[in-house]
């Protein structure tokens, strides 16, 4: 196994106000992050993910236990020593004035420069390498405030990379990106971990990308419970159902995604299978239907007809003349209207 670059020993996280009792969010955490791997931190809102990240980077003291960075107790390291080993990319959009992308990435060399802050040829080389690593060389001369969200995020990753850390911690790195840019960012982070042998820990709400991209997942559940392991292990072990348990929401282990189930107001027998049948069932469930098989009794019946390229549907309501429609939106509207007029 690769070297452990970040670890916790019986770590307890939370808050210790000057007045009043301590609030322990999670206790006895023994976590390990290894060189060259991508770990995603997941969990419902409010379980303590941000508190854990702040504790791991030294922005918040632990209530008990220790954090080890490259085998050294984090509490014994100076801020400069921490910055040489660990870099952070936060969700908040920082204001950088008229700085160019190159100048912003160059700030990542601060832990390595002398008191003048002057960049050496070696520092300049690292800045150029960081921009190349994230495919942002063409952005170097552009003001950061003119960049798109995706371009800006790549530059922020380059700045963190320019620190030459052992560990990169990213808080919601895909938060402001559309789907193609989110996929692109996750691919980039995974490539950087492999090519530079750095450990990446990122907090995210993007479950699908985490399951597809992470080497390991740290899943925080309510009550301070932490599940760790490969994505597939946590799926098979039922950890996601436990962590995200909620009324009307279920986790599909076969598809690796959550399904929302609104209260069923209609019982509908579905006749049809294949791709069109699957999406018909999904549309009916979203419309508040309990979908049953074709041989079960139901006052409403939807029959899939046509083919995959040109599907159509017959909607049978209480034995009345079937209504033939050409879209699932029309199917859902007919089913909902049938209940209104009863």
Protein Blocks (a to p, Z undefined) as FASTA:
>chain_A
ZZdfbdcehiacddddfbdcdddfbghiacdddehiacddeddehilmmmmmmmmnopac
cfbdcddeehiafklpcfklmmmmoccddfbdcdehjacfklmmmmmmmmmmcfkopacf
klmmmmmmmmmmnopmmmmmpcfklpcfklmmmmmmmmmmmnopabdcdehkllmpcfkl
mmmmmmmmmmmmmmnopacddddfblklmmmmpmbdcdddehhiaceddfklmmmnommm
mmmgcehiacdfknopacdddddfbdcddedehjllmmmmmmmmmnopacddfkbccfbd
cddehjfklgcddddeehiacdddfbfklmmmmmmmmmmmZZ
